[in-house]
Amino acid sequence: MDVARSAPIAPRTPVPAAPAPAPRPTAKSHAKQAPAAATGLWDLLTPEEQEFFARARALGPLTYGPPRAASQAAPLGGRIDVKG
């Protein structure tokens, strides 16, 4: 059997070309944009979010124990019973 002379099994369909890539922004297109009004992360938060974080800041740092006075130092050199 001569394969070169046999008819194709399925008709060939043209393969669609890939879509053109999106144009990349140029320096000119960035210059046309208005400068951002927000100067920091805090300015990007909504008023409700700002209020939430302000209240959390007022509570102080999160710790596992009772709050210590700033002048009270941690005890040093003490012995502990580890035998239970």
C-alpha positions as MATLAB code, in Angstrom:
seq = 'MDVARSAPIAPRTPVPAAPAPAPRPTAKSHAKQAPAAATGLWDLLTPEEQEFFARARALGPLTYGPPRAASQAAPLGGRIDVKG';
ca = [
       0.000    0.000    0.000;
       1.380    3.360   -1.019;
       0.849    5.815    1.873;
       1.848    8.872   -0.134;
      -1.031    8.408   -2.592;
      -3.794    7.637   -0.066;
      -6.376   10.289    0.801;
      -6.132   12.025    4.174;
      -8.429   10.641    6.860;
      -9.703   14.025    8.055;
      -9.700   17.264    6.092;
      -7.111   19.731    7.271;
      -8.491   22.783    9.007;
      -6.467   25.954    9.232;
      -5.044   26.607   12.689;
      -6.072   30.052   13.942;
      -3.179   32.371   14.602;
      -2.366   33.209   18.191;
      -3.766   36.551   19.337;
      -1.355   39.447   19.268;
       0.221   40.218   22.643;
      -1.118   43.216   24.515;
       0.911   46.362   23.997;
       3.344   47.086   26.791;
       2.993   50.377   28.627;
       5.557   52.944   27.660;
       7.098   55.760   29.649;
       4.693   58.174   27.982;
       1.628   56.221   29.140;
       2.911   56.256   32.743;
       3.487   59.986   32.575;
      -0.169   60.558   31.655;
      -1.440   58.937   34.852;
      -2.230   61.189   37.775;
       0.114   60.901   40.768;
      -1.226   58.794   43.606;
      -2.836   60.760   46.412;
      -1.852   58.191   49.046;
       1.625   58.726   50.412;
       1.682   55.708   52.720;
      -0.060   52.499   53.616;
      -2.154   54.217   56.288;
      -3.690   56.490   53.645;
      -4.898   53.458   51.686;
      -7.033   52.193   54.594;
     -10.698   53.043   54.912;
     -11.780   55.137   57.924;
     -13.196   52.005   59.576;
      -9.898   50.155   59.135;
      -7.945   53.122   60.474;
     -10.204   53.207   63.551;
      -9.721   49.472   64.139;
      -5.927   49.676   64.025;
      -5.880   52.842   66.143;
      -7.855   51.023   68.880;
      -5.547   47.993   68.638;
      -2.491   50.253   68.957;
      -3.969   51.904   72.065;
      -4.317   48.495   73.772;
      -0.580   47.921   73.601;
       1.385   44.843   72.566;
      -0.200   41.417   72.698;
       1.370   39.196   75.364;
       0.629   35.881   77.031;
       1.017   37.083   80.602;
      -0.144   39.994   82.709;
       1.256   43.387   81.730;
       4.509   44.330   83.469;
       5.477   47.730   84.651;
       8.186   49.296   82.515;
      10.568   49.567   85.500;
      10.073   45.972   86.674;
      12.821   43.776   85.245;
      12.553   40.051   84.697;
      13.915   37.986   87.615;
      17.398   36.635   86.962;
      19.340   33.828   88.605;
      16.420   32.122   90.313;
      16.138   28.354   90.538;
      13.104   26.455   89.357;
      11.857   22.981   90.255;
      11.643   20.960   87.039;
      10.923   17.566   88.700;
       7.374   18.618   89.430;
];
